[in-house]
Amino acid sequence: MIAKFIPHMFTLGNLVLGIVALILAFHQEVVTAAFLVILAMLADGLDGRIARALNVQSEFGKELDSLSDVISFGVAPAFIAFVTAFSDFGTAGWVAAILFPVCGALRLARFNVTSGTHNSFIGLPIPAAGGILCTLSLFWPDLDVVMILIACFALSFLMISNVRYPSFKQLSAIPKVYLWVTPLIILASISVAVIYPWMTKFIMLPLVLYALWGLKKNVNLLFIRRLRIRRHRRRHEDQTVNSDITS
């Protein structure tokens, strides 16, 4: 019975971290707030894996996870970006800060009602988008606010797009024997962030590579598809010419 609630504890931890990140961002503690969003990503990644390892998946857990994700990876990163960079940019800043969590909510709603595959997601997952936005905001004012705005709009579009991104769920099974390692991973992450707070910024790099890799893969598939269509048309035209000649 207790095992059933263990994944929910990680999901609620994700939610609490998102709320605390909002409060810290309100008090201008944006670096710590961004780190809490990254830590929420860790909790979000672990809850589903632990649920599958314990074989206690449920619809309740799925819905609770989505509601928590809207706060931690939609509202919190958008507010961090607004506090750091968008607040002095007028209407565009307001629109970007509002659009991001709205697109994130739409992305999660679509995920909950569509039956995807174990190998891919449709649209950029909101944890990755939120992680990119909040860590990217930490580079302001060294990075032009226009670049952060463009990135925010691009991430919003990618979340609701049909671009496919790889899912690592098939690699995520955690044997029950190793579940005790989970608290150690969290403690190690907190220790690194406390000792080296500047490292929070560089979490952005693998997340950006993930976002770009999904785009590249879809562009390649689109190019191959168009190439096949052209070849099919040429074959059809050649067959038509040959039939006209023989007739």
N, C-alpha and C positions, 0 to 999 in steps of 0.2 A: 504493500500500500504506500509506503514511504517513497519507494522508487518512482512511483507515478508522479510525484510532485517535484522530484529533483530537476527535471528539465524546466519546469515552470519557474523554479527559483532563479535559474540563469536568465530566463526570459524577463522576469520581473527585475532582475539586476540590470539588464539591458535598459529597461524603461527608467529605472531610478537614475542610472548614469546619464541618460538623455536629459532628464529633468534637472539634475544638478548642473549639467553642462549649460543649460539655459540660464540658470541662476548665476553661475560664474561669469558667463558672457555678459549678462546684464551689469555685473560689477567690474567689467573690463578685464577679467582674468581669462583672456581668450586662449592663451597657450594651454593652460590647465583644462579649459573647456574642450579644446580640440583633442587633447589627450584622452579625456573621458569618452568622447565619441569613438575614438580608436579602440578604447577598452570595451566599449559597448559592442563594437564589431566582433571582438573576441568572444564576448558572452553570447552574441547572436549566432556565431559560428558553432559554438559548443552545444547550445541547447538542443538543436536538431540532431546532432551527432550522438549526444548522450541518450536522447529519446529513442533513437534507432538501436543503439547498443543495448538499452534496457528493454526494448520492444514495448514502449509505452506511448507510441505516437497517438495523437488524438486530434479531432477537429477543433476542440477547445484550445489546445496548444497552438495549432496553426493560426487561429484567429487572434489569439493573444499576442503571438509573435508579430503579426502584421500591424496590430495597433501600436505595439511598442516601437516597431521600426519607423512608423510615421513620425513619432516624436524624436527618437534618437538620431535618425539618419535623414529626416526630412526637415522638421521644424528647427532642431538644434543647429545643424550646419548652416541653414539659411540665416538664422539669427546671428550666428557667429560672423558670417560674411557681411551681414548688414551692419553690425556693430563696428567691425574693423574697416570696411571699405565702402559699403553702399550707402551709408546714412547721409553722406554729403553729396550724393550723385543725383539727387532729385527723383523724378518719377521713374526713371529706368531702374534705379536701385530698389525702389519699392516693388516694382513689377517683378524684378528678378527674384527678390526675397520671398515673394508670395507664390510665384509660379513654380519654384523648385519643390516645395513640399506638396503642392497640388499635383504636380506630375508624379511625384513619388507615391502619393496615395492612389492615383490612377494605376500606376504600375503594380502596386500590391494588390489592388482589387482585381486586375486582370489575371495576375498570378493565381489568385485564390479560386477563380471560376474557370480557368482553362486547364486542361490536362496536358502539361508539358512532358518532356522526356527527361530521363535521368542524365542525359549528356549535355543539355543546353538549356539556357534561359532565353525567353523572348524579351528583349529590352535590357538595358544595363541595370543590374540589381541595385536597389536603393542603398545598401550599405557601402558599396563601392563608390557610388556617386556622392554620397554624403561625406565619406572619408576624403575624397578628392577635394570637395569644395571647402571643407573646414580647414584642411591643411594648406590648401592653396591660399586661403585668406591670410594665413600667417606670414606670407611673403610680402604683404602690403606694409609699408609704402614702397618697398624696393621694386615691386611689380606694379605696373600701371593698372589702375582700377578698371580700365576698359577691358584689359585682358581677362581680369577676374569675372567681369560681367559677361563677356563672350563665353567664357568657360561655363558659367552658371546656366546660361541659356542652352548651350550645347549639351550639358549634362541632363537638363530637363527634357530636351528633345530625345536624347538617347534612351532615357528611362521609358518613354511611351512609344518608342519606335519598334519596328519589327526586326531590328538587328539582333542576331543570335549571339549569345555569349556562353562560353563553356561553363558547365556545372561540374563541380568536383565531388558531388554527393556519392558517386560510386567509389570514391577513394576515401570516404569519410567515416567508415565504420570503425568505431573504437572498441576494442575488446574490453570486456568488463574488468579484466585484470589490470588494465592500464588507466582506469577511470580515476584512480588516486593521484595520477600525475596532473590532472586538470587544475587543482588549486595551486600547484607549484608553478604551472605555466602563467597563471594570473599574477601570482606574487612576483615572479621574475619580470613580467612586463611592467608592473608597477615600480619595481626597484630600478629598472633601467630608465624609466621616464623620470623618476625623482632625481636620479644621479645625473642623467644627461637629458634635460628637458628639451634641448634643441633638436634631439633626434626625432621628435614628433613630426617635424616638417617633412622628413625624408620617408615617412610612411607613404607619402603621396606617390613616390616613384613607381612601386609595383602596381598601385591602383591605376595610375595613368597608363602604364604598359598594358594592363588588362583591358582597359577601355579601348585603347588604340588597336590591340590585337583583335578584338571582336569586330571593329570596323574594317580592318584589313582583310580579315577572313571573309566578311560579307561582300566586300568589293571584289575580291577574287572570285567568289561564287557567282556574282552578278556578271563579271567579265566572261567567265566560262560559259554561263547560260546564254549570253548574247552571241558568243562565238558559235555555240551549237546551233542557235537559231539561224545564223547566217549560213552555216554549212548546210543546214536542212533546206533553206531557200535556194541555195545554189544547186543542190542536187535536184530539187524539184524543177528549177528552170532548165537544167541540163536534160532532164528526162522529157520535159515539154518540147525542147528544141529537137531532140532526137526523134520523138514521135512525129513531129511535123515533117522532118526530113524523110523519114521512112514512108510517110503517107503521100 
